[in-house]
Every structure is written in structure tokens, then in C-alpha cells.
Amino acid sequence: MPAPKVFLSSTFLEFEEERRVLHRTVTRVLSIACEMAEYLTPQSENLEADIRKCIDASDIIVLLLGLRYGSLKGDISWTREEISYAIRKGKKIFPYSKKYQPGPRTLLDVDEYKQNALEEFVEYIKENVSPAIPTFSTTYTLIGLVVRDIVRKTQEFERDSYYNSFAQDEEGEL
């Protein structure tokens, strides 16, 4: 089986540094393809369709959660739309939540609708992806968590591919 592909989903402004570092780590250190909406080469005039094609081609979705709900696409955020689509497609999603230090929250959504929508989104993730979402406070901690999970999932893909090859060989011999 070819190496798995990763799609990185999060709000942009809040995780600009983390997204850049994760992309570099996944592509250069793990030698795994990693897509993000801002790096997409438009295939059409429909960004949503292009993002869905990337999610369809991905095996792993990395989701970063923080203090912002994100830019809206109608009445939901682009990030929620990406993750809802990935869930419907049965993709493996690894969510991570940023743990902020006490103090002023400059990136906090001041819009009450978005604050409530973010809380609902986190609950949606807990119900549909993982009841326990790992937290990180530094980019280095995040890199460690993501690399660990991608490596484990890659090993699982390789193991399944290995055993499936034996099952196919045995079927052919019968």
C-alpha cells in the first residue's frame, strides 16, 4: 500500500504557525503527502469541491481545535464542514485541542453565535470522533502527538495490507 495521505483542518489565523510546522514535519520528516486548503491548487472554481477531493484522497485527517470557530460558509465554519464531510466518508480523524495559558484571549471569537457554535462543534467531535481529545500547549508537543498518531496509523495500514496480501494469495490458491 502506498504511504497514507494527510489532510490538515483548522482555523487559519489561530493555527498559522502550527499548520506551517506540521505541514513541513509531515512532508519532510515522515515523507507523507499533507494537504491544507491554503496550499490547494484550484482544480475548479468551487473551493468546497476541491477540498472534498483532497479529503477523499486522504487517509488521515488532523484537526486542530482552539478558541475560534472560524470563517463561516453559510451558517457553519469551513472547518466544521470539512470534518463533517470526513466523518460521513469514514475517514480517520485525529483531533487535538490547544490548551492556552491563563491571560487575555486575543483570538477568542467575540461573536456569541460563533462561541456557541464552537462549543457545539467540540461536542460533535467528542460524540463522533473521540470522547477524549488530546491537548497541547506548545507546537513541539503537538508535533509529537501528531507524529505518534500518524506513525501508528501508518503501521496499521501496512499491517492490514500485509495480512490482506496473504488472504488474497490464499484465495488465489484455492
C-alpha positions as CSV (number, residue, x, y, z in Angstrom):
1,M,0.0,0.0,0.0
2,P,1.3,3.5,-0.8
3,A,2.0,5.8,2.1
4,P,-1.1,7.4,3.6
5,K,-2.1,10.9,2.8
6,V,-2.9,13.5,5.4
7,F,-5.3,16.5,5.3
8,L,-4.9,19.2,7.9
9,S,-8.0,21.0,9.1
10,S,-8.2,24.0,11.5
11,T,-9.0,27.7,11.6
12,F,-6.3,29.5,9.8
13,L,-5.4,32.6,11.9
14,E,-5.3,30.8,15.2
15,F,-3.0,28.0,13.9
16,E,-0.9,29.6,11.2
17,E,2.4,28.6,12.8
18,E,1.2,25.1,13.8
19,R,-0.1,24.4,10.3
20,R,3.2,25.5,8.7
21,V,5.3,23.4,11.1
22,L,3.0,20.4,10.9
23,H,3.0,20.5,7.1
24,R,6.8,20.7,7.0
25,T,7.2,17.9,9.5
26,V,4.7,15.5,7.9
27,T,6.0,16.1,4.3
28,R,9.8,16.3,5.1
29,V,10.3,14.1,8.1
30,L,7.6,11.4,7.6
31,S,7.7,11.7,3.8
32,I,3.9,11.7,3.7
33,A,1.7,13.9,1.5
34,C,-0.1,16.6,3.5
35,E,-2.8,18.9,2.2
36,M,-4.3,22.0,3.6
37,A,-6.9,24.3,2.0
38,E,-4.5,27.2,1.6
39,Y,-2.0,25.0,-0.3
40,L,-4.5,23.6,-2.8
41,T,-4.0,24.2,-6.5
42,P,-7.5,25.1,-7.6
43,Q,-9.0,22.3,-9.8
44,S,-12.2,24.3,-10.3
45,E,-13.9,27.5,-9.3
46,N,-15.5,25.6,-6.4
47,L,-13.3,25.6,-3.3
48,E,-15.6,23.3,-1.5
49,A,-15.4,20.7,-4.2
50,D,-11.6,21.0,-4.3
51,I,-11.4,20.5,-0.5
52,R,-13.7,17.5,-0.7
53,K,-11.4,15.9,-3.4
54,C,-8.5,16.3,-1.1
55,I,-10.3,14.8,1.8
56,D,-11.5,11.9,-0.4
57,A,-7.8,11.3,-1.4
58,S,-6.6,11.5,2.3
59,D,-6.4,8.6,4.7
60,I,-5.9,10.7,7.9
61,I,-7.4,14.0,8.9
62,V,-5.6,16.1,11.5
63,L,-7.9,18.5,13.3
64,L,-6.7,21.4,15.4
65,L,-9.2,22.9,17.8
66,G,-8.8,26.2,19.7
67,L,-10.6,29.3,20.7
68,R,-12.1,30.2,17.3
69,Y,-14.9,28.7,15.3
70,G,-13.5,30.1,12.1
71,S,-14.7,31.6,8.8
72,L,-18.3,30.8,8.0
73,K,-19.6,29.0,5.0
74,G,-23.3,29.8,5.3
75,D,-24.1,29.2,9.0
76,I,-21.2,26.7,9.7
77,S,-17.5,27.1,9.6
78,W,-15.3,25.8,6.9
79,T,-13.5,23.6,9.4
80,R,-16.8,22.0,10.6
81,E,-17.8,21.4,7.0
82,E,-14.5,19.7,6.3
83,I,-14.8,17.5,9.4
84,S,-18.5,16.7,8.9
85,Y,-17.7,15.6,5.4
86,A,-14.7,13.5,6.6
87,I,-16.9,11.8,9.2
88,R,-19.5,11.0,6.5
89,K,-16.8,9.5,4.4
90,G,-15.5,7.3,7.3
91,K,-12.0,9.0,7.4
92,K,-9.7,8.5,10.4
93,I,-9.7,11.8,12.3
94,F,-7.1,12.8,14.9
95,P,-8.3,15.8,16.9
96,Y,-6.1,17.9,19.1
97,S,-7.1,20.8,21.3
98,K,-4.8,23.7,22.2
99,K,-4.5,24.4,25.9
100,Y,-4.0,28.1,26.4
101,Q,-2.2,29.7,29.3
102,P,-4.2,32.0,31.6
103,G,-4.5,35.5,30.4
104,P,-6.2,37.6,27.7
105,R,-7.6,35.8,24.7
106,T,-6.8,37.9,21.7
107,L,-8.0,35.2,19.2
108,L,-11.3,34.5,21.0
109,D,-14.4,34.9,18.9
110,V,-16.3,37.8,20.2
111,D,-19.4,36.8,18.2
112,E,-21.7,34.9,20.6
113,Y,-23.0,32.7,17.7
114,K,-19.5,31.6,16.9
115,Q,-18.7,30.9,20.6
116,N,-21.8,28.7,20.9
117,A,-21.1,27.0,17.6
118,L,-17.5,26.2,18.7
119,E,-18.8,24.6,21.9
120,E,-21.3,22.5,19.8
121,F,-18.6,21.6,17.3
122,V,-16.3,20.3,20.1
123,E,-19.2,18.2,21.5
124,Y,-19.9,16.9,17.9
125,I,-16.2,15.8,17.7
126,K,-16.4,14.1,21.1
127,E,-19.6,12.2,20.1
128,N,-18.5,11.3,16.6
129,V,-14.7,11.0,16.7
130,S,-13.2,10.7,20.1
131,P,-14.6,11.4,23.6
132,A,-11.1,12.3,24.8
133,I,-9.3,14.9,22.7
134,P,-5.6,15.2,23.4
135,T,-4.4,18.7,24.4
136,F,-1.2,20.5,23.5
137,S,0.2,23.8,24.8
138,T,3.3,24.1,22.5
139,T,3.9,23.4,18.9
140,Y,6.5,20.8,19.9
141,T,4.0,18.9,21.9
142,L,1.6,19.0,19.0
143,I,4.3,17.7,16.6
144,G,5.0,14.8,19.0
145,L,1.3,13.9,19.2
146,V,0.7,14.1,15.5
147,V,3.8,12.2,14.5
148,R,3.0,9.4,17.1
149,D,-0.6,9.1,15.7
150,I,0.4,9.2,12.1
151,V,3.2,6.6,12.6
152,R,0.8,4.3,14.4
153,K,-1.9,4.6,11.8
154,T,0.7,4.1,9.0
155,Q,1.9,0.9,10.8
156,E,-1.7,-0.2,11.0
157,F,-2.2,0.4,7.2
158,E,1.0,-1.6,6.5
159,R,-0.1,-4.4,8.8
160,D,-3.5,-4.6,7.2
161,S,-2.0,-4.5,3.7
162,Y,0.4,-7.3,4.7
163,Y,-2.3,-9.6,6.0
164,N,-4.7,-8.8,3.1
165,S,-2.0,-9.8,0.7
166,F,-1.8,-13.2,2.4
167,A,-5.6,-13.6,2.3
168,Q,-5.6,-12.8,-1.5
169,D,-2.8,-15.3,-2.1
170,E,-4.7,-18.0,-0.2
171,E,-7.9,-17.2,-2.2
172,G,-5.9,-17.5,-5.4
173,E,-4.5,-20.9,-4.5
174,L,-7.9,-22.5,-3.6
